[in-house]
Amino acid sequence: MNQQDKFMQVQNQIRENSMQVRDYLDDLNKWQDEMKEKDSKITKAAPVVTYSASQKNEEQKQEVEQKPTKKYKRDCNTTTDYYKAWDKFNVVLSPHTFLG
């Protein structure tokens, strides 16, 4: 093969590649148009519901107010007192210790 034949092969390969890319992009554009059309049909058919942040906060407050709260003895202690109590706990003397 001489140099001119190699040049012609490369040029043909470039043309084929550009045609393949063009076909791919055409298919992609067609698909995008189809999806936009489907999306517009769906959005037209579905009712638009707006939900503001204040409405959401109001509902959350109502849910919190409806839940009964229980006060436990542990909730009345401070964190430091809670940890001090655990420091005083003796595992060996505890009746719940498992001595397998």
N, C-alpha and C positions, 0 to 999 in steps of 0.2 A: 504494500500500500504506500502510495506516495502521500505527501503532506496535504495535497489538495483534497484527496479522498477522506483523510482524517478530519479535515476542516468541515467538509460536507456532512459527515456523520455527526459531528458535534452540533452543527447548526440544525440538522434534522431532529436530534434529540432535544435540543432547546425548544424547538417549535412544538414537538409532541408534549413536552412537559408543560409548556404554557397553555396548550389546549386542554390538558387534563386539569390544570389549576382553574382555568376559566369555567370548565364544566362543573367542577366541584363547587365553585363559588356561585354559579347560577343555581345549582340544586339547593345550596344553603339559603340563598335569597328566596327561592320559592318556598322552602320550608318555613322560613321566618314569616313570610306573608301569610301562609296558611295558619300558623300559630297565632298571629295577630288577629286574624279573622275569627278563629275559634274563641280566642280570649274576649274579643269584643262581643261576641254572641253570648258568652257566659255572663259577662258583666252586665249586659243589658237585661238578661233574664233574671238575674239574682237581685233581690232588693238590697239597697245600700243601708247598712246599719252603722250608725255612728255611736261611739261609746266614749264619753269623755272621761278623763282621769278623775274628775270630782265625783261622778256617778260610781265609779269603781271604788273609790275611797269610802263613799257613803255605805255601799254594800258591805265592805270589809268591816267597817265600824259596827254595823248592825250584827254581823256574824259574831264578832268578838263580844258584844254586849249580851248576846243570847247564850253564850257558853257559860255554864256555871263554873266558878273558880273555887277550888278547894284550898284551904290554908293548911299547910303541913307545919309541923314543929320545926323541921329543918329550914323552912323558908323564913322563919323569924330570926334565925341566927345570921351573924355576919360570916363572911368567908373565912376570916382569920379564926373565929371561934370554931368553925366547922373543921378546919385543918388541925387546930389544937386538939380537938376531941379525937381525931384519928391518930394523932401522935401519942395520945394516952392509951390507945387501944392495944391490948396485949393478945396476940394471936394464939399464943400457947395456952393461955387461960380461958380462951373463948370456948363456950360450949358447942359452937358450930364448927369447930376445927375437925377436919377429916384426918384421922390417923390410920390410914389404909393398912 
